[in-house]
Amino acid sequence: MTTVDHVDHVGPVLDVDEVGDAVLAAIREANADVTVIDRGSYRRVLVAQRCVVYRAAIERALGRPFRLPADLELVMPSFQGTLELTDERAVWAWRSA
């Protein structure tokens, strides 16, 4: 699958490390049909229309506190869609023209 196949999909690009793994695990917990495109040093995470991740789920996967948005910004060099951040969650959404 290519990104072109996922034109209405949204989500983060995550570093491949412990924190990126925890964010990905939390995304998989909260969303159905998560597609991950592995590019070696980073992973593109895609979900149709809306992707959500919760701070509490990231903390469970990571085993330590996680601050939104600061800690997410450190492992997310890019994303697709619009992004809404609070202290408790991140939501990527698709907005058609």
CYANA upper distance limits for C-alpha pairs under 8 A (distance plus 0.5 A):
  1 MET  CA      5 ASP  CA      6.83
  2 THR  CA      6 HIS  CA      7.47
  3 THR  CA      7 VAL  CA      7.05
  6 HIS  CA     46 LEU  CA      8.09
  6 HIS  CA     48 ALA  CA      8.13
  8 ASP  CA     48 ALA  CA      6.58
  8 ASP  CA     49 GLN  CA      6.36
  8 ASP  CA     94 TRP  CA      6.72
  9 HIS  CA     46 LEU  CA      5.97
  9 HIS  CA     47 VAL  CA      5.58
  9 HIS  CA     48 ALA  CA      4.70
  9 HIS  CA     49 GLN  CA      5.83
  9 HIS  CA     50 ARG  CA      7.91
  9 HIS  CA     80 GLN  CA      8.05
  9 HIS  CA     81 GLY  CA      8.11
  9 HIS  CA     94 TRP  CA      7.34
 10 VAL  CA     45 VAL  CA      8.13
 10 VAL  CA     46 LEU  CA      5.65
 10 VAL  CA     47 VAL  CA      5.93
 10 VAL  CA     48 ALA  CA      6.83
 10 VAL  CA     49 GLN  CA      6.69
 10 VAL  CA     50 ARG  CA      6.81
 10 VAL  CA     51 CYS  CA      6.91
 10 VAL  CA     79 PHE  CA      7.91
 10 VAL  CA     80 GLN  CA      5.38
 10 VAL  CA     81 GLY  CA      5.53
 10 VAL  CA     92 TRP  CA      6.42
 10 VAL  CA     93 ALA  CA      6.60
 10 VAL  CA     94 TRP  CA      6.76
 11 GLY  CA     44 ARG  CA      7.98
 11 GLY  CA     45 VAL  CA      5.85
 11 GLY  CA     46 LEU  CA      5.43
 11 GLY  CA     47 VAL  CA      6.79
 11 GLY  CA     50 ARG  CA      8.30
 11 GLY  CA     51 CYS  CA      6.36
 11 GLY  CA     79 PHE  CA      6.15
 11 GLY  CA     80 GLN  CA      5.86
 11 GLY  CA     81 GLY  CA      7.27
 11 GLY  CA     92 TRP  CA      6.08
 11 GLY  CA     93 ALA  CA      8.35
 12 PRO  CA     44 ARG  CA      6.74
 12 PRO  CA     45 VAL  CA      6.01
 12 PRO  CA     46 LEU  CA      7.80
 12 PRO  CA     76 MET  CA      6.80
 12 PRO  CA     78 SER  CA      6.72
 12 PRO  CA     79 PHE  CA      4.61
 12 PRO  CA     80 GLN  CA      6.83
 12 PRO  CA     92 TRP  CA      8.32
 13 VAL  CA     42 TYR  CA      7.18
 13 VAL  CA     43 ARG  CA      6.08
 13 VAL  CA     44 ARG  CA      4.88
 13 VAL  CA     45 VAL  CA      6.51
 13 VAL  CA     76 MET  CA      5.99
 13 VAL  CA     77 PRO  CA      6.74
 13 VAL  CA     78 SER  CA      5.70
 13 VAL  CA     79 PHE  CA      5.78
 13 VAL  CA     80 GLN  CA      8.46
 14 LEU  CA     20 GLY  CA      5.99
 14 LEU  CA     24 LEU  CA      8.43
 14 LEU  CA     42 TYR  CA      6.02
 14 LEU  CA     43 ARG  CA      5.74
 14 LEU  CA     44 ARG  CA      6.93
 14 LEU  CA     45 VAL  CA      7.97
 14 LEU  CA     75 VAL  CA      6.10
 14 LEU  CA     76 MET  CA      5.26
 14 LEU  CA     77 PRO  CA      7.30
 14 LEU  CA     78 SER  CA      8.21
 15 ASP  CA     20 GLY  CA      5.87
 15 ASP  CA     41 SER  CA      6.89
 15 ASP  CA     42 TYR  CA      5.06
 15 ASP  CA     43 ARG  CA      6.99
 15 ASP  CA     75 VAL  CA      5.69
 15 ASP  CA     76 MET  CA      6.93
 15 ASP  CA     77 PRO  CA      8.07
 16 VAL  CA     20 GLY  CA      6.09
 16 VAL  CA     21 ASP  CA      7.21
 16 VAL  CA     40 GLY  CA      8.17
 16 VAL  CA     41 SER  CA      6.22
 16 VAL  CA     42 TYR  CA      5.72
 16 VAL  CA     43 ARG  CA      7.24
 17 ASP  CA     21 ASP  CA      6.52
 18 GLU  CA     22 ALA  CA      6.84
 18 GLU  CA     62 LEU  CA      7.93
 19 VAL  CA     23 VAL  CA      6.75
 19 VAL  CA     62 LEU  CA      7.17
 19 VAL  CA     75 VAL  CA      7.59
 20 GLY  CA     24 LEU  CA      6.62
 20 GLY  CA     75 VAL  CA      6.59
 21 ASP  CA     25 ALA  CA      6.65
 22 ALA  CA     26 ALA  CA      6.70
 22 ALA  CA     58 ILE  CA      6.00
 22 ALA  CA     59 GLU  CA      8.24
 22 ALA  CA     61 ALA  CA      5.52
 22 ALA  CA     62 LEU  CA      5.77
 23 VAL  CA     27 ILE  CA      6.67
 23 VAL  CA     53 VAL  CA      7.97
 23 VAL  CA     58 ILE  CA      5.91
 23 VAL  CA     61 ALA  CA      8.26
 24 LEU  CA     28 ARG  CA      6.70
 24 LEU  CA     45 VAL  CA      8.20
 25 ALA  CA     29 GLU  CA      6.76
 25 ALA  CA     58 ILE  CA      7.94
 25 ALA  CA     61 ALA  CA      7.24
 26 ALA  CA     30 ALA  CA      6.91
 26 ALA  CA     53 VAL  CA      6.54
 26 ALA  CA     54 TYR  CA      7.47
 26 ALA  CA     57 ALA  CA      5.66
 26 ALA  CA     58 ILE  CA      5.76
 26 ALA  CA     61 ALA  CA      7.39
 27 ILE  CA     31 ASN  CA      6.50
 27 ILE  CA     34 VAL  CA      8.34
 27 ILE  CA     51 CYS  CA      7.92
 27 ILE  CA     52 VAL  CA      7.00
 27 ILE  CA     53 VAL  CA      5.59
 27 ILE  CA     54 TYR  CA      8.39
 28 ARG  CA     32 ALA  CA      7.52
 28 ARG  CA     34 VAL  CA      6.77
 29 GLU  CA     57 ALA  CA      8.34
 30 ALA  CA     52 VAL  CA      7.06
 30 ALA  CA     53 VAL  CA      6.90
 30 ALA  CA     54 TYR  CA      8.37
 31 ASN  CA     47 VAL  CA      7.92
 31 ASN  CA     51 CYS  CA      7.04
 31 ASN  CA     52 VAL  CA      7.41
 32 ALA  CA     47 VAL  CA      8.13
 33 ASP  CA     47 VAL  CA      7.02
 33 ASP  CA     48 ALA  CA      8.35
 34 VAL  CA     45 VAL  CA      7.45
 34 VAL  CA     46 LEU  CA      6.40
 34 VAL  CA     47 VAL  CA      5.64
 35 THR  CA     45 VAL  CA      6.35
 35 THR  CA     46 LEU  CA      5.57
 35 THR  CA     47 VAL  CA      6.92
 36 VAL  CA     43 ARG  CA      6.88
 36 VAL  CA     44 ARG  CA      6.17
 36 VAL  CA     45 VAL  CA      5.20
 36 VAL  CA     46 LEU  CA      6.86
 37 ILE  CA     43 ARG  CA      6.06
 37 ILE  CA     44 ARG  CA      5.55
 37 ILE  CA     45 VAL  CA      7.06
 38 ASP  CA     42 TYR  CA      6.98
 38 ASP  CA     43 ARG  CA      5.10
 38 ASP  CA     44 ARG  CA      7.09
 39 ARG  CA     43 ARG  CA      6.16
 39 ARG  CA     44 ARG  CA      8.11
 46 LEU  CA     51 CYS  CA      8.18
 47 VAL  CA     51 CYS  CA      6.10
 49 GLN  CA     93 ALA  CA      6.23
 49 GLN  CA     94 TRP  CA      5.42
 50 ARG  CA     91 VAL  CA      7.51
 50 ARG  CA     92 TRP  CA      6.17
 50 ARG  CA     93 ALA  CA      4.96
 50 ARG  CA     94 TRP  CA      6.84
 51 CYS  CA     91 VAL  CA      6.18
 51 CYS  CA     92 TRP  CA      5.61
 51 CYS  CA     93 ALA  CA      7.00
 52 VAL  CA     89 ARG  CA      7.51
 52 VAL  CA     90 ALA  CA      6.21
 52 VAL  CA     91 VAL  CA      4.96
 52 VAL  CA     92 TRP  CA      6.93
 53 VAL  CA     57 ALA  CA      7.94
 53 VAL  CA     58 ILE  CA      8.21
 53 VAL  CA     89 ARG  CA      6.09
 53 VAL  CA     90 ALA  CA      5.91
 53 VAL  CA     91 VAL  CA      7.15
 54 TYR  CA     58 ILE  CA      6.99
 54 TYR  CA     88 GLU  CA      6.41
 54 TYR  CA     89 ARG  CA      4.86
 54 TYR  CA     90 ALA  CA      7.13
 55 ARG  CA     59 GLU  CA      6.69
 55 ARG  CA     66 PHE  CA      7.06
 55 ARG  CA     67 ARG  CA      7.78
 55 ARG  CA     68 LEU  CA      7.28
 55 ARG  CA     87 ASP  CA      8.00
 55 ARG  CA     88 GLU  CA      5.69
 55 ARG  CA     89 ARG  CA      6.08
 56 ALA  CA     60 ARG  CA      6.77
 56 ALA  CA     88 GLU  CA      7.86
 57 ALA  CA     61 ALA  CA      6.79
 58 ILE  CA     62 LEU  CA      6.42
 58 ILE  CA     66 PHE  CA      7.45
 59 GLU  CA     63 GLY  CA      6.02
 59 GLU  CA     64 ARG  CA      5.91
 59 GLU  CA     65 PRO  CA      5.95
 59 GLU  CA     66 PHE  CA      6.20
 60 ARG  CA     64 ARG  CA      7.78
 66 PHE  CA     71 ASP  CA      6.78
 67 ARG  CA     71 ASP  CA      5.77
 67 ARG  CA     72 LEU  CA      7.92
 67 ARG  CA     87 ASP  CA      7.60
 68 LEU  CA     72 LEU  CA      6.61
 68 LEU  CA     85 LEU  CA      7.83
 68 LEU  CA     86 THR  CA      7.19
 68 LEU  CA     87 ASP  CA      5.54
 68 LEU  CA     88 GLU  CA      7.27
 68 LEU  CA     89 ARG  CA      7.65
 68 LEU  CA     90 ALA  CA      8.30
 69 PRO  CA     73 GLU  CA      6.67
 69 PRO  CA     85 LEU  CA      6.89
 69 PRO  CA     86 THR  CA      7.50
 69 PRO  CA     87 ASP  CA      7.21
 69 PRO  CA     90 ALA  CA      8.35
 70 ALA  CA     74 LEU  CA      7.23
 71 ASP  CA     75 VAL  CA      7.60
 72 LEU  CA     76 MET  CA      6.52
 73 GLU  CA     77 PRO  CA      7.59
 80 GLN  CA     92 TRP  CA      7.95
 81 GLY  CA     92 TRP  CA      6.24
 81 GLY  CA     93 ALA  CA      5.85
 81 GLY  CA     94 TRP  CA      5.70
 81 GLY  CA     95 ARG  CA      7.72
 82 THR  CA     92 TRP  CA      5.85
 82 THR  CA     93 ALA  CA      5.71
 82 THR  CA     94 TRP  CA      6.99
 82 THR  CA     95 ARG  CA      7.87
 83 LEU  CA     90 ALA  CA      7.52
 83 LEU  CA     91 VAL  CA      6.17
 83 LEU  CA     92 TRP  CA      5.04
 83 LEU  CA     93 ALA  CA      7.07
 84 GLU  CA     90 ALA  CA      6.31
 84 GLU  CA     91 VAL  CA      5.69
 84 GLU  CA     92 TRP  CA      7.02
 85 LEU  CA     89 ARG  CA      6.62
 85 LEU  CA     90 ALA  CA      5.12
 85 LEU  CA     91 VAL  CA      7.04
 86 THR  CA     90 ALA  CA      6.95
